[in-house]
């Protein structure tokens, strides 16, 4: 009898809580639905306005602005072959800024297999080839605009 009473109390508590949660969900979803049903805001600009609205970059904050132009790659040469027992020296022309990343992408799956954030002022990076399975990869610094391929063999 006592067990039945406890079970009935638990049942009422469960029903009461589920009713409270559904009321909370309704109150949250109505503002979201209203926001989703609004028309999008479109900014109308002319081509003359967009050309003159470029931000100015102060020379004291950044000596070289590498983020606006692609980074030129120097080494390794395109389609160069490496053995897994050695190291790969990656080198590029411009110094990096604080927001530059280095990427190695598998050419077969197009998935990132290795990446690293690069400290400002760096122009090269050495990576042991043993970190990678044999295959064909491409690499770039910053953006994909300038990239090179490399092959790692067993």
C-alpha positions as semicolon CSV with decimal commas, in nm:
position;residue;x (nm);y (nm);z (nm)
1;X;0,000;0,000;0,000
2;X;0,281;0,237;0,088
3;X;0,461;0,154;-0,237
4;X;0,144;0,230;-0,437
5;X;0,109;0,566;-0,261
6;X;0,471;0,658;-0,338
7;X;0,424;0,560;-0,704
8;X;0,109;0,774;-0,732
9;X;0,295;1,073;-0,579
10;X;0,582;1,027;-0,824
11;X;0,331;1,007;-1,111
12;X;0,168;1,338;-1,008
13;X;0,507;1,507;-0,971
14;X;0,612;1,385;-1,317
15;X;0,285;1,508;-1,475
16;X;0,313;1,843;-1,298
17;X;0,674;1,894;-1,414
18;X;0,606;1,796;-1,775
19;X;0,315;2,043;-1,787
20;X;0,541;2,318;-1,653
21;X;0,816;2,243;-1,911
22;X;0,574;2,251;-2,202
23;X;0,445;2,590;-2,083
24;X;0,804;2,718;-2,072
25;X;0,870;2,584;-2,421
26;X;0,562;2,758;-2,560
27;X;0,665;3,090;-2,408
28;X;1,014;3,060;-2,562
29;X;0,904;2,943;-2,906
30;X;0,650;3,219;-2,968
31;X;0,910;3,503;-2,974
32;X;1,135;3,287;-3,188
33;X;0,852;3,222;-3,435
34;X;0,779;3,595;-3,450
35;X;1,146;3,670;-3,525
36;X;1,156;3,402;-3,795
37;X;0,845;3,541;-3,966
38;X;0,989;3,893;-4,001
39;X;1,101;4,010;-4,342
40;X;1,479;4,030;-4,387
41;X;1,645;4,369;-4,380
42;X;1,812;4,452;-4,710
43;X;2,068;4,728;-4,728
44;X;2,044;4,917;-5,055
45;X;2,377;5,058;-5,165
46;X;2,511;5,178;-5,493
47;X;2,848;5,081;-5,637
48;X;2,986;5,430;-5,570
49;X;2,907;5,396;-5,198
50;X;3,075;5,057;-5,168
51;X;3,397;5,177;-5,328
52;X;3,437;5,472;-5,092
53;X;3,332;5,282;-4,777
54;X;3,661;5,092;-4,735
55;X;3,801;5,092;-4,382
56;X;4,124;5,276;-4,318
57;X;4,405;5,081;-4,155
58;X;4,648;5,268;-3,936
59;X;5,016;5,212;-4,007
60;X;5,094;5,206;-3,636
61;X;4,877;4,901;-3,572
62;X;5,007;4,682;-3,855
63;X;5,330;4,739;-4,042
64;X;5,234;4,497;-4,320
65;X;4,872;4,411;-4,393
66;X;4,899;4,047;-4,503
67;X;4,534;3,965;-4,434
68;X;4,417;4,145;-4,749
69;X;4,647;3,971;-4,995
70;X;4,729;3,603;-5,047
71;X;5,055;3,473;-4,904
72;X;5,309;3,364;-5,165
73;X;5,451;3,016;-5,106
74;X;5,822;2,942;-5,156
75;X;5,892;2,583;-5,048
76;X;5,833;2,297;-5,098
77;X;5,786;2,310;-5,474
78;X;5,452;2,202;-5,618
79;X;5,403;1,820;-5,630
80;X;5,726;1,755;-5,441
81;X;5,764;1,401;-5,301
82;X;5,866;1,334;-4,939
83;X;5,952;1,016;-4,751
84;X;5,779;0,966;-4,413
85;X;6,120;0,937;-4,241
86;X;6,215;1,301;-4,306
87;X;6,094;1,649;-4,222
88;X;5,910;1,889;-4,448
89;X;6,017;2,254;-4,447
90;X;5,731;2,487;-4,543
91;X;5,835;2,843;-4,630
92;X;5,640;3,147;-4,751
93;X;5,736;3,497;-4,859
94;X;5,544;3,735;-4,630
95;X;5,562;3,749;-4,253
96;X;5,243;3,628;-4,086
97;X;5,015;3,838;-3,871
98;X;4,837;3,728;-3,552
99;X;4,539;3,578;-3,739
100;X;4,725;3,352;-3,986
101;X;4,680;2,974;-3,989
102;X;4,871;2,700;-4,172
103;X;4,668;2,412;-4,322
104;X;4,740;2,071;-4,475
105;X;4,441;1,917;-4,653
106;X;4,398;1,563;-4,789
107;X;4,343;1,591;-5,163
108;X;4,136;1,271;-5,176
109;X;3,885;1,346;-4,900
110;X;3,928;1,727;-4,900
111;X;3,944;1,710;-4,519
112;X;4,188;1,902;-4,301
113;X;4,450;1,662;-4,166
114;X;4,669;1,917;-3,988
115;X;4,658;2,288;-3,902
116;X;4,829;2,531;-3,671
117;X;4,792;2,895;-3,575
118;X;5,112;3,080;-3,660
119;X;5,269;3,347;-3,440
120;X;5,321;3,691;-3,599
121;X;5,638;3,734;-3,804
122;X;5,693;3,364;-3,888
123;X;5,800;3,270;-4,244
124;X;5,864;2,895;-4,217
125;X;5,752;2,582;-4,038
126;X;5,910;2,233;-4,009
127;X;5,683;1,931;-3,969
128;X;5,793;1,564;-3,942
129;X;5,643;1,370;-4,234
130;X;5,580;1,073;-4,005
131;X;5,273;1,266;-3,876
132;X;5,092;1,187;-4,202
133;X;4,977;0,873;-4,380
134;X;5,112;0,827;-4,731
135;X;4,910;1,018;-4,988
136;X;4,864;1,342;-5,177
137;X;4,797;1,662;-4,988
138;X;4,774;2,034;-5,055
139;X;4,884;2,308;-4,820
140;X;4,833;2,680;-4,783
141;X;4,894;2,965;-4,544
142;X;4,606;3,202;-4,465
143;X;4,364;3,157;-4,754
144;X;4,320;2,892;-5,024
145;X;4,392;3,138;-5,306
146;X;4,756;3,020;-5,326
147;X;4,809;2,652;-5,251
148;X;5,056;2,378;-5,342
149;X;5,043;2,002;-5,348
150;X;5,284;1,753;-5,198
151;X;5,310;1,374;-5,192
152;X;5,416;1,168;-4,891
153;X;5,537;0,814;-4,958
154;X;5,614;0,525;-4,729
